[in-house]
Amino acid sequence: MKKIDAIIKPFKLDDVREALSDLGISGLTVTEVKGFGRQKGHTELYRGAEYVVDFLPKIKIEVVLSDDKLDAALEAIQNAARTGKIGDGKIFVYTVEQAIRIRTGEHDEDAI
């Protein structure tokens, strides 16, 4: 099993969710996060004063899936989240040792 953490632009969430759903991947966790990378942040004007916004709003999507769905999921996320501009995000992949569905006690791939 693998876990994907994808950091994307907020307005791309529906596109990514739909792309994963089309692959039969329905269970995911979404968190509003802030951060920066090469994009660095930007300057904004508030009540006539200029200030720097160091951390930009992003969405973090977490999904655990079977190994055989990984490549399709990665491609779907990339295609759905890409705008071609700086700040499109990052995807991280981790190995998941064990998963348990609390309600039924199912383990590993049966639990996801």
Buried (B, 14 or more C-beta within 10 A) or exposed (E): BBBBBBBBBEEBBEBBBEBBEEEEBEEBEBEEEEBBEEBEEEEEEEEEEEEEBEEBEBBBBBBBBBEEBBEBBBEBBBEBBBEEEEBBBEBEEEEBEEBEEEEEEEEBBEBB
